[in-house]
Amino acid sequence: MQEHPFAEYTRALGKGPKLFRDLEEHEPETAMTMVLRGEVDPIQLGAFLLLLRRKGETGAELAGFVRAAKSVLARPDDPIVPDLGWPSYADRHRQQPWFVLSALLLAAEGVKVLMQGIDGGSEGYAPTPAALAQLGIHPCGSLTQAAAELRNSNFAYIRLQGFCPDLERLFQLRPLLGVRTAVNTFARDINPLDAPAQIQSVFHPPYRPLHQEIAIRLGQPRAAIFKGIGGEAQRSPLKECVVATVEDGQAAEEFWAPRLAERMETTYQWRAEDLDPRHPALLWAGELDNPVAEQAVIATAAVGLRAVGRAALIEEAEAMAERLWRSRSPGRFRA
């Protein structure tokens, strides 16, 4: 039996303790392109993903996977470049996605925001699309539709299945494999319409520099990466936030102070929030009294304003975000 072309990649990852190696240069992109084109046996795919997780993915490998995913995207018929890409992939988190209101504040200020994510599916409940639906915003079926929405309202939400269904199917492997894989990591770095700025979150702080490296390798002009609530790009106003940034190929860090003076972690439990999807819409309309959520919206919007270069200083970004929140039109959900 002739060796399968993909075997060289599983062999590189699966040799003995002193013989396995990281994938180099073109290998990650070639390997993931084969996966997304259906040229890999399911047994090989499972082995590949698990061996990668066991070894630990490198920035070079993950950047190669992103390039592969972007090479198979269904491009829009009439393309547009948004100002900010906003991934929402922490599909199993158990907090309200107040950050969708932050994105709408930016859109109201003229910042074109493309938010992307997934349905819960076999992974569980996904709060982001449910909350957006209560705001009158529904997923775009394609990047062409997303481009049109960005022109009309400065905001669009698209599921991964709408622009890269072959990658979306890999998310559904978790119940079979029992663990998350590199897919959950590199999907956040896909920037389907090449927005010059990205805002994204990590669940574990050590992943901040990894995503900085990926952004630099991909030539991403600007990025803001921080440990968000539940792994989503939602800043807690209750504690200091370290934002890892990328600007023109240079990595740095910013330290954002808590928005609320009182340390309220013991009294406000994010994981105990009522997940009623109507709550973000009610907060936007001024019909829900939740000062912590309100400050989370403002704090997150401020990071977004810095990411797109609308504010040169942290203090300026926070003042602008608060002004946007106070001046919003509560009866108008759409940006």
ZISUL-V627748 format. One record per pair of residues at least 4 apart in sequence whose C-alpha atoms are under 6 Angstrom apart, sorted by the first residue. I is the first residue (numbers start at 1). J is the second residue. Records with the same first field share a line. If there is no record, write none. Layout:
I->J  J
This chain:
7->11
10->14  48
11->15
12->20  21
13->20  21
14->20
15->19  20
16->20
23->27
27->31
28->61  64  65
29->64  65  68
32->65  68
33->68
34->39
35->39  40
36->166
44->48
47->51
52->56  57
59->63  210  213  214
62->186
63->214
66->190
73->163  164
74->163
76->143  144
77->144
80->147
81->193  195
82->112  113  195
83->111  112  195
84->113  195  197  198
85->114  195  198
86->115  199
87->115  116  117  188
88->116  117
89->117
90->231  232
91->120  126
92->124
93->230
94->271
95->270  271  273
96->275
97->128
98->280  297
99->234  297
102->297  301
104->335
106->111
107->111  112  154  155  335
108->335
112->154  155
113->155
114->155  156
115->157
116->157  158  159
117->159  160
118->159  160
119->126
120->124  125  126
130->277
131->277
132->137
133->137  138
134->278
135->281  333
139->157  158
140->145  146  158
141->162
142->162  163
146->156
149->153  156
150->154  155  156
153->335
160->164  168
161->165  168
174->178  179  180
183->187
196->221
197->222  223  308
198->223
199->223  224
200->225  233
201->225  226  227  228  231  232  233
202->227  231
203->227  231
205->227
215->220
216->220  249
221->247  248
222->246  247
223->245  246
224->244  245  307
225->243  244
226->243
228->232  233  234  235
229->234
234->300
235->296  300
236->296
237->258  259  260  295  296
238->258  260  263
239->258
240->256  257  258
241->255  256
242->254  255
243->253  254
244->252  253
245->251  252  253
246->250  251
264->268
282->287  288
283->287  288
284->330
285->330  331
295->299
298->321  322
301->321
302->317  318  321
305->310  317
306->310  311
311->316  317
324->328
